[in-house]
Amino acid sequence: MIKLVELPCESAIRVPFGTLGRRSGGWVYLATTSSTSTLADAELADSDGLLVAVRPDGLLALGEESHTLIGWDATAVSLRVLDSVARLDLPGYDPGGLNRVIMHPVDEDRVLLETEVGVSLVDFGRGVVWAEIHDDLTARVDRVADGVVHVVTESALAELSLADGSYLGGKPHD
């Protein structure tokens, strides 16, 4: 089972395999029974939350405004950068809550990562499997069911294949 949590700066949480925490300056650390690893994300501001998906043997994490997808699994020795994720790049100021990171659990191995400008299927061990950039700030994932990602925008409903992110069809709103 995947658990989603938000981790503020200067805090820590217990995870099944140890303790995950944050320090100022973009530092993320993981202390397990056998080691402690740290990773610095220069884009992770102290005021940003770190959204974390945790399963019994791994984690994925992405900051509110960061491009850096962080991962760890039982085969890894330390926290590592899995991928860079497409994000809305505002020059220093978000005028109204446009930055968005939402993780939707798909199964025990994957989450659907929703950001301001697209969706990505992310595997705990491999990172981003596929990414679909839509550049529509009104787009929101409505649900994931039966191998289909249902996306709602201001003017339409769209469906993407969960397998590869391909466009399956859509229709305008009524």
ROMI-688639 format. One record per residue (C-alpha): x, y, z. Coordinates in steps of 0.25 Angstrom, whole numbers, plus 2048, in hexadecimal, padded with zeros to 3 digits. Example, Ala and Ser with C-alpha at 12.3 -4.5 7.8 and 13.67 -1.06 7.14 Angstrom:
8317EE81F
8377FC81D
//
This chain:
800800800
80580E7FC
804819807
805828803
80A83280C
80F84080B
81C843813
81F852817
82D857819
834853826
82B847829
82C838828
82382C826
82481E829
82381581D
82380681D
83280581A
837811823
835820824
83482A819
83683881C
83A846817
84385181B
84485F816
84C862809
844857801
84A84B809
84383E809
848833812
844824814
84981D820
84880D820
84D803829
859801821
85D80F81B
85981E81A
85882580C
856833809
85383A7FC
8528497F9
84784F7F0
84B85D7ED
83D8607E8
83785B7F5
8348687FD
83286780C
82486D80B
820862801
81A854805
820848800
81583E7FB
8198307FE
8138227F9
818817802
816808801
81C7FD80A
8297FD802
82B80A7FB
8278197F9
8258247EF
8268327F2
8248407EB
82484E7F0
8198587EE
82185F7E4
82D8567E1
83084E7D4
8388447DC
8318367DE
83882F7EA
8378207EC
83C8157F5
8398067F5
83E7FA7FC
8487F77F2
84E8057F3
8598097FC
8558187FD
84B8227F8
84C8257EA
84782F7DF
83E8267D6
83A8317CC
83783F7C9
8288427C8
82284D7BF
81C8587C7
8178667C5
82386F7C7
81E87C7CD
8298867CF
8298877DE
81A8897E1
80E8817E0
80288B7DF
7F78827E3
7FB8747E7
7FE86F7D9
8098667DD
8038587DF
80984A7E3
7FF83E7E5
8028307E5
7F78267E2
7FB8177E6
7F980E7DA
7FE8007E0
8087FC7E9
8148007E0
80F80C7D9
80981A7DC
8038247D2
80A8317D4
80183E7D1
80884B7D0
8038587CA
8078557BC
8068467BA
8058387C0
80F82D7C1
80F81F7C5
81A81C7CF
81F80F7D3
82680E7E1
8328077DC
83480D7CE
82E81B7CF
8268217C4
8208177BA
8198217B1
8158307B2
80A8377AB
80C8467AB
7FF84E7A9
80285C7AC
7F485E7B1
7F38647BF
7E58617C0
7E78527BE
7E58497CA
7E58397CB
7D78357CE
7DA8277D0
7E281B7CC
7DA80E7C9
7DB8027C0
7E88067BA
7E38147B6
7E78227BC
7DB82B7BB
7DF83A7BA
7D58457BC
7D88537B6
7D08607B6
7CB85C7A8
7CC84D7A6
7CD83F7AC
7D98377A7
7DE8297A9
7ED8247A9
7F28167A8
7F88127B6
8018097AE
8088137A6
8028217A8
7FC82179A
7EF829797
7E3820796
7D982A793
7D1835799
7C483E798
7C084C79B
7B984F7A8
7AA84F7A7
//
